[in-house]
Structure formats: C-alpha cells, structure tokens
C-alpha cells in the first residue's frame, strides 16, 4: 500500500492527537483510581489502552508513509 504525502500527514496528525487525548485521560484515570471514585476501572483501563494503541499505530503509519514518499521523491530527482 502506497500512501500519498497528504494522507501520511493526516494519519500522523490524527495519531498524535489521539496520543495526546488518551494520554491526558490516562492521568485522569490514574487520579480517579487513587481517589477511589472510578466506576468500573477495568472498562476504563481497557479503553485507555485501546485508544493509546490506535494512536501509536496511526502515528507509525504516518511516519512510515512520510519516509516512503520522501525516499521516492529523492530517487526521482536523482534519475
């Protein structure tokens, strides 16, 4: 699968946004867990983990796509 530079940038932006959002929610989750005010901590913990994994994967795809388009661009300039 080949991604365009625009698509790679979009994936990277969404991935970083998700990491930021779920990272702040992880701190909120931890604070509520310490206070003992959280209802169903296992469900909240699984949502945080799934959100962080999706964010990491989207960021990874964006970075790999950007490097692939950069590599293709330099090869075409050499020829």
Buried (B, 14 or more C-beta within 10 A) or exposed (E): EEBEBEBBBBBBEBBBEBBEEBEEBBEEBEEBEEEEEBEEEEEBBEEBEEBBEBBBEBBEBBBBBBEBBEEEEEEEEEE
